[in-house]
Amino acid sequence: MRDLNNKLISSKNTKNIQSRKRKSFGYQVLGFGAGGKKPFVAYNIEYLVIGGGGYGRVSAPGGGGAGGYRNSYSSETSGRNSSSESALTLADANYTITVGAGGSSSNGSDSSIAGTGITTVTSLGGGFGGRDGQAGGDGGSGGGGSQTNSNGGSGTSAQGFDGGGYNGGGGGASSNGFDGYGNNQGLPNGGKGGSGLASSITASSVTRASGGSAYYYAPAPTRSANVTGGGGGASQTNGVANTGGGGGADGGQGGSGVVILRIPTANYSGTTTGSPTVATSGSDTILTFTGSGSYRA
């Protein structure tokens, strides 16, 4: 009888132990699966945003203004020789990138970064060059005034400078456009476009966002575009693409803008639209948008 009781007790204990083991294993599986997605941690990125350059109109015109210039990279100078802007802190969200076109008949278009948890960063398109007695257009940088108008367009605070008057050059990110002379002084010369600004956000120094030069300013015989983006005068020279340079007087179109993001590689998601150029420098990944798109943080 004692042996039988021992067997019964042994059998019961074995079942209890097996039952506990099954339950324990089940809890282990649930615990393993509950780890889920790693929590998102907000991170900072730096940027350079430049609007499209303004058009240099025909008929005794001024040069087009450069697109607005906003920069947060490494304490570099921002537009109108202002202080560097603050970095953006990204949330677990999608961010829309807009790259402004250069002006083909008037002002350039705006460029921007927009999305959850940030104040939208917008760089205005450059102002057009005035024609037939017009003042230059207001914009990121102002367009130059026409041959008989002393008023260049106004630039925007922390983005760009004013245009010059009397066949004036368009304003640039770093200086006003120069006044021209036209019929008022009996000379054929027009004003030079304002200077641009240099940035090393892409790991090499590049100068962008100069104003378009006015009637007959650019060096003969080529009437070439300014090195820093703005178009030359009297030859319908366009502003340089993806610099936001203003169009040269007498029909030059503005250069398109650009948006550049510098992101810590450890945080870079790799999820984009719009086919930006992707490069690395040190511990950062650099996205250069030459057309509109998006970045998913």
ABEGO torsion letter per residue (X at the ends): XAAAAAAAAAAAAAAAAAAAAAAAAAAAAAAAAAAEBBBBBBBBBBBBBBBBBBBBBBGGBBBBBBBBBBBABGGBBBBGGBBBBBBBBBBBBBBBBBBBBBBAABBBBBBBBBEBGBBBBBBBBBBBBBBGGBBBBBBABBBBBBAABABBBBBBBGABBBBBBGGBBBBBAABBBBBBAEAAAGBABBBBBBBBBBBAAAGBBBBBGBBBBBBGABBOAAGBBBAAGBBBBGAGBBBBBGAGBBBBBGGBBBBBBBBBBBBBAAABAGBBBGGBBBBBBEABBBBBBABBBBBBX
